């Protein structure tokens, strides 16, 4: 029997800051996090890459839930 993959941990982030007058890389990072408007939330897989993206725009997002 094949083992079922373990449920991946998720993290939910909410955009709380506007990307207006921010560097293009920060705007692209928000798009990569599936955020582009204020108060939108996105649930993502909790990986080091996602954590790094959140760290780059920590002044624009808020971690709502990290399981």
C-alpha positions as CSV (number, residue, x, y, z in Angstrom):
1,X,0.0,0.0,0.0
2,X,1.2,3.5,-0.8
3,X,1.4,6.0,2.0
4,X,-0.6,9.1,1.8
5,X,1.4,12.3,1.8
6,X,1.3,14.1,5.1
7,X,-0.9,17.2,5.0
8,X,1.2,20.1,4.2
9,X,1.2,23.0,6.7
10,X,-0.4,26.1,5.5
11,X,0.0,29.8,6.3
12,X,-2.6,32.5,5.7
13,X,-1.5,36.1,4.9
14,X,-3.5,39.3,4.5
15,X,-2.4,42.3,2.6
16,X,-2.6,45.4,4.9
17,X,-0.4,47.9,2.9
18,X,-0.7,49.4,-0.5
19,X,1.9,48.6,-3.2
20,X,1.6,52.1,-4.6
21,X,5.0,53.8,-4.7
22,X,6.8,50.6,-3.8
23,X,9.6,49.0,-5.7
24,X,8.6,46.7,-8.6
25,X,10.1,43.7,-6.9
26,X,7.9,44.2,-3.9
27,X,4.8,44.5,-6.1
28,X,5.8,41.3,-7.9
29,X,6.3,39.5,-4.6
30,X,2.8,40.4,-3.6
31,X,1.5,39.0,-6.8
32,X,3.6,35.9,-6.2
33,X,1.8,35.6,-2.8
34,X,-1.5,35.8,-4.7
35,X,-2.2,39.2,-3.2
36,X,-2.9,42.4,-5.1
37,X,-5.5,44.5,-3.3
38,X,-5.9,45.6,0.3
39,X,-7.5,43.2,2.8
40,X,-7.3,40.2,0.5
41,X,-6.2,36.9,2.1
42,X,-4.3,34.0,0.6
43,X,-3.7,30.6,2.1
44,X,-0.3,29.2,0.9
45,X,1.8,26.1,1.7
46,X,4.2,26.9,4.5
47,X,7.6,26.5,2.8
48,X,10.9,28.4,3.2
49,X,10.3,30.1,-0.1
50,X,7.0,31.5,1.0
51,X,8.4,32.5,4.3
52,X,11.2,34.4,2.5
53,X,8.6,36.2,0.3
54,X,6.7,37.2,3.4
55,X,9.8,38.5,5.0
56,X,10.5,40.7,1.9
57,X,7.1,42.4,2.2
58,X,6.5,42.1,5.9
59,X,5.6,45.8,6.1
60,X,2.8,45.2,3.6
61,X,1.3,41.9,4.9
62,X,0.1,40.3,8.1
63,X,0.2,36.6,8.9
64,X,-3.3,35.8,9.9
65,X,-2.9,32.1,10.6
66,X,0.0,29.7,10.5
67,X,-0.8,26.1,11.2
